[in-house]
Amino acid sequence: MINAVANGFASITTDAGIPAVANPVEWLLTSPGNIDTNALQNFGQVSLNDEASIAKQLSKSYYGKPPSYSYWNSCSQGGRQGMKLAQQYPSAYDGIIAGAPGINWAEFYINLIWPTFYMESTQQFPYDCKLNTITSLAVSACDELDGVKDGMISDVDGCRRQFDPFKQVGKIFNCSTMGSEMKISHAAAAVANASWGGPRFSSGKFMYYGYEIGSDLPTVAPTTCNGTICTSGGQGTIQYAYRAFVKKDMKAQLKNATGRDFDTIFRNVKQIFASNLETNEIDLRDFRDAGGKIITYHGLADQSISPGGTLHYYNQVSDFVGNITSFYKYYRVPALGHCWGGNGGQPEALFDQLRAWVENGTEPESSPVVITKPDNTTQQQILCPYPQKATFDALCKSKNSTTCWSCTK
């Protein structure tokens, strides 16, 4: 919001009708067993259109005329809100940037707690340094799949086909946190594999997309170690989910959660959030017909919201609507964490490209980014609208220039 104001925009923000508290249960439950459906509805959707309407009214009142164009630019929860606006309030904004959106809210949440559940249910709690070493080995194996050595995994799909964490078991490395040599354990490989593979039903069937190879595994699957004894660093997350979403009673108890318990948690989270928070409506024709333009981006090292869900949604919209590149673009950002962070470049140019698209009809293609290499030097690269991929020209003389890159199918 500060950047928008600094660039001359009239800007607005909202609390979405809920208090700023660390524990959402404080506003989600009116009493044990009872969901505050009004608060959930306000937070999930109603406040968004109200915010747009109020902002336009205030702008007209102050400046004497309505805004020429209105834009939404946000990430994470704000990304989810951007998708909800396009789906439910197609005339609220002319252009929307929805970064790392929590499109499937129940699935996003269940994927967030899945690695902890997996560790606790299998009693496998690897050292952070073992998980980090597996990631480093994956980066080494997959770095140059895009034709350039830059310390990043750009082709995450190819990396999934090429890299097997279980083949790393037994490899010796130096664990700096312990000050000694260690071997990659089967437990570390299993936890990495489960985190990348995503949550499963107790039957073993697919539930949702896991994190991409290259995401920060100790954040995804936290452990706490005291000497040679490690435990889950996410203790309490399964208990919390059971209390808040199954029993709706913060005094309820769940001991030794089973796969069936995990299924039940997912089912209840889905029932609570589906109608208000989920933004997986694939019919965006009203938004398209209103003249709206939307850009979504997602970091491929996102350690919070799985990029796989965003990709799946984009493909679903494409299949249903057809020719969506005329109003909807999706950019996958290598090595970018959740909204920011990591070695990947921040997609800062996308907003100006969105404006040019809305106001001048200039359709965005490649977008410049600056990435940070392992030696802390920077390199200019580009992002490409999916399904195109950024390709490096090895014969290019200006190695540190976007001119060495092109988008290919």
NORPEJO-V326274 format. One record per backbone hydrogen bond with DSSP energy under -0.5 kcal/mol. CO is the residue of the C=O (numbers start at 1). NH is the residue of the N-H. If there is no record, write none. Layout:
((CO;NH) (CO;NH))
//
This chain:
((1;5) (2;6) (3;7) (4;9) (5;8) (9;11) (15;18) (19;21) (22;24) (23;26) (24;27) (24;28) (25;29) (28;36) (31;34) (34;30) (34;31) (35;37) (36;40) (37;41) (38;42) (39;43) (40;44) (41;45) (41;46) (42;47) (45;48) (45;49) (46;50) (47;51) (48;52) (49;53) (50;54) (51;55) (52;56) (53;57) (54;58) (55;59) (56;60) (57;61) (58;62) (59;63) (60;64) (70;94) (70;95) (72;97) (74;99) (75;78) (76;80) (76;102) (77;81) (78;82) (79;83) (80;84) (81;85) (82;86) (83;87) (84;88) (84;89) (85;89) (89;92) (94;293) (95;72) (96;98) (96;295) (97;74) (97;99) (98;297) (99;76) (101;103) (103;105) (103;279) (104;108) (105;109) (106;110) (107;111) (108;112) (109;113) (110;114) (111;115) (113;117) (114;118) (115;119) (116;120) (117;121) (118;122) (119;123) (119;124) (123;125) (127;130) (127;131) (128;132) (129;133) (130;134) (131;135) (132;136) (133;137) (134;138) (135;139) (136;140) (137;141) (138;142) (139;143) (142;145) (143;146) (144;147) (146;392) (148;150) (152;154) (154;156) (155;159) (156;160) (157;161) (158;162) (159;163) (163;165) (164;167) (165;168) (166;169) (168;171) (171;184) (173;175) (173;182) (174;176) (175;178) (175;179) (175;180) (180;175) (182;173) (184;170) (185;189) (186;190) (187;191) (188;192) (189;193) (190;194) (191;195) (192;196) (193;197) (194;198) (195;211) (196;210) (199;207) (199;208) (201;204) (205;201) (212;215) (215;217) (216;219) (216;220) (217;221) (219;222) (222;233) (222;234) (224;231) (226;229) (228;230) (229;226) (231;224) (232;235) (234;237) (236;240) (237;241) (238;242) (239;243) (240;244) (241;245) (241;246) (242;246) (242;247) (242;248) (243;248) (243;249) (248;33) (249;252) (258;262) (259;263) (260;264) (261;265) (262;266) (263;267) (264;268) (265;269) (266;270) (267;271) (268;272) (269;273) (270;274) (273;276) (273;277) (273;278) (282;284) (284;288) (285;289) (286;290) (287;292) (288;291) (293;96) (294;329) (295;98) (296;331) (297;100) (298;333) (299;302) (301;216) (304;306) (306;309) (306;310) (307;311) (308;312) (309;313) (310;314) (311;315) (312;316) (313;317) (314;318) (315;319) (316;320) (317;321) (317;322) (318;322) (323;326) (324;327) (324;328) (327;294) (329;296) (330;386) (331;298) (331;333) (332;334) (333;300) (333;336) (335;343) (335;344) (336;301) (337;339) (338;340) (341;337) (343;372) (346;348) (347;350) (348;351) (349;353) (350;354) (351;355) (352;356) (353;357) (354;358) (355;359) (356;360) (356;361) (356;362) (357;361) (361;363) (366;365) (367;383) (368;349) (369;371) (369;381) (371;373) (371;379) (373;376) (377;373) (379;371) (381;369) (383;367) (384;332) (385;388) (389;408) (391;406) (392;394) (393;396) (397;399) (398;401) (399;401) (401;404) (402;405) (404;393) (406;391) (406;408) (408;389))
//
